[in-house]
Each structure stands twice: as structure tokens, then as C-alpha cells.
Amino acid sequence: MQDRLARLERHNRRLTLAVTTLGLALASTLLMGAIRRPTDEVQCKALIVLDDKGNRRALLGVAEADQVALTIADSKERTRSSLFVADNSAAGLSIKRPKDHARVILGVDPDSRPALKLTSEADKPVFLAP
């Protein structure tokens, strides 16, 4: 009778341990899934993208005069292009040389009139439309 009771108690301990382990594994899996769930949005004032060396290569944010801009820089952090929308509804794209002014500007003014400007190294207009 004691052998049978001892076997029954061992079996009960093993069963309790197995059920507890299975419950912990299931709870861990559910919690990990809840933690890794992707978010629907990210809110920040600026988003900065860095390269492997820590250099700022892109910036998305609000610039001066409430102008929202995406700027892309070269490996020396010099702005090479910008896509922007101003508070007055003007929008545009500018492309620059590394140590120079904007060489290509394509935009729409607040009155929805399009414009294209190409400039020389001396910042003189080479082409201007309209």
C-alpha cells in the first residue's frame, strides 16, 4: 500500500511539474508576442538616419519657418538634396553640389504656379521656367 501511495505521489509531482512548465512556456510565448507587436505610428519632432560611422545622412523634420523637409546628405554630412513643403503651401525639391548653392530647384509656389531653375557654378541662372 505504501509503495502504491509513493508511486501515486511521484506521478502527481511529475504531472504538476509538467503542467506548470507548459503553462510558463505558453505564458512566455504570449508575452513575447505582445511585446514584439509592431506599432501603427511613431511620433517625434525629427527623424535622423545615421550611417555606420554615425554621420547624419538624412533628416526628416520641421525646419525654420515651419517648413517640413526631408534632407539627404553625403558622407561628410553636407546637404545634397531637400524635399520641402512650406507653411504657405509652397513645395519643392532642391539639389546641391557638396560645397555649393542649390543647382536645381523644382517647385510650386503658394499660388500653385510651377517653376524650374537651373544655375551655374557662379549661381547664375542657366535655365528658368516660367
N, C-alpha and C positions, 0 to 999 in steps of 0.2 A: 504494500500500500504506500509506503514512504517512497519507494522508487518511482511509482507511478505519479505521485504528487510532485516529486523533484523534477521529473521529465515534463510534466504539465507546466510547472513554474518556469523552467528554462524555455520552453516553447512560447510561453506568454511574454517573457522578456525579449526574445528574438523578434516576435511579432510586433511588440511595442516599439522596439528599436527600428525595425524596417518601416513601419508606418510613420514614425517621427522623421526618419531620414527622407522618405519620399515626400512628406509634407514640406520639409525645409527646402528640398530641391525645387519643388513646384512653386513655393513662395518666392524663392530667389529668382527663378526664371521669370515669373510675372513682374517682379520689381525691376529687374534689368530691362525688360521690355518697356515698362512705363518710363524709366529714366531715359532711354535712348529714343524716345518718340520725337520725331522732328517737329520743330515749331513752325507755325504758319507765317510768322513775321518776325523781323528784327527791327528794333527801333534804336537809332543812335543819331548823333549830330554829324558824325563823319565816319566814313569807312575808308580805311587806309590799307592798301595792298603793298606788302614788302616782298623784296626778292630774298634769295637765300643769304645774302650778305647784310640784310637789314636795311637796304636802301628803299626809300619810298618810290614805288613805281606807278601807283595810281591812287587817286583821291576822289572820292565822291562825297560832296558836302555842299554846304551853303557858304559862298564866298562873300566878298564885300558887296554892299548894297543889295542884300537879299538875292543874289544871283546864285542859282543852283548850278553846279558844274561837275563834270567828270573830267579830270585832268589826267593825262598819261605822260609819264616822264621816262627819260632814258636812264641808263645805269648810273649816271652821275647826278641823278635827281633833278635834271633840268627839264622843265615842262616842254613837251614837244607837240602836244595837241590838247585841245579843250573842246568839249561839247557843253554848251551852256544855255540856260533859259533865265532871262532877267525878270525882275518883278514887274516890269512894264510890258511883259509878253513878248519882248524881242527874244530871238533864239538864234543860235549859230554854232558854227564849227570853225575853229582856227587851227592851223598847222604852222609850226615854227621850226626854224633851224636851231641847233643847240645854243648858240650864243647870240641869237638874233631876235628880231621882232617877228610878228606873225607874217608869214609869206603868202598864205592862202587863207582867206576869210570868206565863208559862205554863210549867209544868214537871212533872217526875215526880220524886218523892223516892226515896231509896235503897230503900224498900220497895215501889216501883212504884205508889205512890198518886199520881194526878194532882192538880194544883192550878192554879187560875187566880186571880190577884189584880189588881184594877184599883184605882188610887189617885188621889186628888185632888191638886191643886197643893200642898196642905198636907201631903202624904204620909199622908193618912188613907185607910183602905180604903173604897172605894165599893162594891166587889163582891168577895166572897171565896168560892171554892168549892173543895173542900167545906168 
